C-alpha cells in the first residue's frame, strides 16, 4: 500500500518552486489569492470605519440623557483617536510576529466588547473606558498599517491601487453604517446602535478566521505581479522592540518628521474635526441629525472615488506634489464651510460634500508611497508611527473643537483654524521630496 506521507521532505527543507512555474500575475491564470485576501481586508476596514463613526452620532443623545458637555464626550473620542494611532505601529509589528489573522480577530472582539459594554454605562469615565480605550485599541489594530501590510505582502503590481481601495474602505464604512446608525439612534436610541456595532464586529471576525492567510508563500504563490520570491521576513526580536527600534531609526531623519507633521494635520482636519463634529455642527444650525449623517455618508461615497483615484495617481505621479494639491484644496473647502451650514439642504452644501469627499483620505496612498520610498521594508511600521501622529492630531482637534463649541456656542473658530492648518501642511510637503532612486533608504 502506498504511504501517502512518502516520499516527502520536511516542509522547511523543500526547495521552493521556480517562480516561472506559477507566475503571480499571468492574465491566463486563475484568480490570484491575493485578491481574496484583499477582499477580506476590505471587509474588515469597512467594518472598522463604521464602528469608529458612531460617537459623533451619539454626542447629542448622550448630552441630553446624562448632561455631559460636548467637551467631556469629545474626550472619549480623543482617547479613541489617540489609541487608534498609537496602537497602529505595534499592531504592524504584532502582525509580523503573530500573524494578521490572530491580531485582527482579537481586535474585532475587543471592539465588540467595548461597544457592548457602553449599553450599561452610567458615568462619563465608563464612556472613556469602553469607547475610548477598548474600541480605540481594537480599531487601531486595523488601522492603515493593516492596509500597508496586506498590500506590501501580497502585491507587487497594482500596489498603489490596492492601497487606495483598502484606504477607501474607511469611507465605505461611513457610507454603509452612518445612515443606518443615525436612523437607529433617532428611532430606537443610542443603545440599539451600540448593540448593532457590537454584533457586526463579531460577525466580521468570521471571514477573517476562514479566509485570511499570512503570506503568498504559505500557498506556494508569489505576490501578485512578482517575478521572483521576496526575501523571507527577518526575525529580529519582539514586536514591541522592533516597533520602537524602527521608530528610533526613522526619527533621526527629516522625511519622517515632515510626513508625520503633515499627516497629523490630515487627521486634525478629517477624523478629528469633520468626522467627529460635522453632525453636531449641522444640528446646531437646525439640520436634522439623520440628514447631517446622510451628508457625512455622502462624503464617504465620494471619498471612495477620490481615494481609489489617488492610488491610481500615486502609481503614476510624484507623491509629494499630490499631497501639496490635496492639502491646498482641503484647506480652501474648510474655510468656506462655516458659511454653508443651514437648516435645509442646499446646492452649496452638496458641492462642499462632493469636493471635500474626493479629498477626504486621498492623502493616504501618496503618504504610504513616500514611506516606502524612504524606509524600504520597514515602511509598514514607519507608516504606523506616521499614522499615530495622524491620530494624535485628530485627538487634539476633536477635544479642542468640543471645548470651543462649549465656550463660543458654535464651531466657526474650529473650521477656520483647520483651513489654516492645511496651509501649514502645504508648506511641509513643499519641503518634502521623493527619495532619489540611487539613494539608500533613510533608515539604513
Buried (B, 14 or more C-beta within 10 A) or exposed (E): EEEEEEEEEEEEEEEEEEBEEBBBBEEEEEEBBBEBBBEBBBBBBBBBBBBBBBBBBBBBBBBEEBEBBBBBBBBBBBBBBBBBBBBBBBBBBBBBBEBBBBBBBBBBBBBBBBBBBBBEBEEBEBBBBBBBBBBBBBBBBBBBBBBBBBBBBBBBBBBBBBBBBBBBBBBBBBBBBBBBBBBBBBEEBBBBBBBBBBEBBBEBBEBBEEBBBBBBBEEEBBBBBBEEBBEEEEEEEEBEEBBBBBBEBBEEBEBBBBBBBBBBBBBBBBBBBBBBBBBBBBBBBEBBBBBBBBBBBBBBBBBBBBBBBBBBBBBEEBBBBBBBBBBBBBBBBBBBBBEBBEEEBEEBBEEBBBBBBBBBBBBBBBBBBBBBBBBBBBBBBBBBBBBBBBBBBBBBBBBBBBBBBEEEEBBBBBBBBBBEBBBBBBEBBEEBBBBEEEEEBBBE
